[in-house]
Amino acid sequence: MTNIKEGDKAIIMHDSGNSYLIDIELRTFHSQYGAFQLKDIIGKSYGKRYKTTTGNEFLVLVPDFRDLLSKSLKRGPQIIHPKDVGMITTFCGIGKTTKVLEAGCGSAFLTSHLGNIAKSVVSWEKNEKHYKIGTENIRRMGLNNVEVKAGDIKEEQGTDFDVIILDMPLPQDTIKKITKNLKVGGRIAVYSPCIEQSTAAINMLDSKGFINIVFRECLIRDWENEKCIRPKTAMLGHTGFLVFARYIKKENKKDIE
Ligand SMILES: C[S@@+](CC[C@H](N)C(=O)[O-])C[C@H]1O[C@@H](n2cnc3c(N)ncnc32)[C@H](O)[C@@H]1O
């Protein structure tokens, strides 16, 4: 492993699990657990422990994608929760050959995950303020395969996308316009916080040549191992509903029905 140099990034992790993403510079690192000189770690490898002025210890780690995303993203509109990102990427079969079309970019949390695993991503954002946040976040994540476009996704002219993902109001209007941009056999995911949006999306998908329409929600329950092993009392409440479907074209659908 290469040694740490000035300008690198590092995760400084306390035994409590609390961690900080920092740029390695010639300065003192301060925290509630005490301070230490960052020059002491320059030239050393990641994975070592360092003592602070108050006797606490920190482990210095290489930041991974999750560290960078959770600690460096500028927050704007509501992001898609990681559990739902996992559902979207898995059920749409997104991988290194997939061309994705997406809207709205918003805070680019989902967009960043897509950029991390897909071949290419075109993400539309019609709100000027959100566009600035989204493009800045994609820059911070260093994702060169992501193009953020300012405007309405309905203006997209590109075709042969493998996957379309929508996280925006009135998805049915967009589905109506952009189905032509999806290749036959391609997939769509529609994320909606409200059931009315999901049902409107389902009806439109049904009329536009989509099959395998699946409507689901993902609930996640954390467990604890304290006095005994049991599920935690509090659970994450509602995030959103997900609709998945596959595009086969209206003509082909008639043959199947
Ligand atoms: C909830 S945010 C998306 C958050 C994003 N998925 C994330 O994880 O960070 C919804 C965004 O869709 C944008 N939007 C709404 N309608 C749109 C349209 N027709 N074309 C492009 N963007 C749109 C809104 O401006 C807003 O920023």
The ligand as an ORCA input file, in Angstrom:
! r2SCAN-3c Opt
* xyz 0 1
  C     -36.356     14.347     -4.193
  S     -35.319     15.144     -5.336
  C     -34.267     13.864     -5.948
  C     -33.229     13.392     -4.941
  C     -32.217     12.440     -5.508
  N     -32.829     11.231     -6.017
  C     -31.135     12.101     -4.488
  O     -31.041     10.914     -4.052
  O     -30.353     12.990     -4.109
  C     -36.382     15.419     -6.711
  C     -35.781     16.361     -7.733
  O     -36.452     16.233     -8.972
  C     -36.378     17.476     -9.626
  N     -37.366     17.446    -10.715
  C     -38.737     17.469    -10.600
  N     -39.311     17.360    -11.822
  C     -38.294     17.269    -12.722
  C     -38.242     17.152    -14.160
  N     -39.361     17.101    -14.884
  N     -37.029     17.069    -14.768
  C     -35.890     17.139    -14.030
  N     -35.882     17.275    -12.670
  C     -37.063     17.323    -12.028
  C     -36.656     18.459     -8.493
  O     -36.213     19.762     -8.806
  C     -35.870     17.830     -7.340
  O     -34.589     18.380     -7.224
*
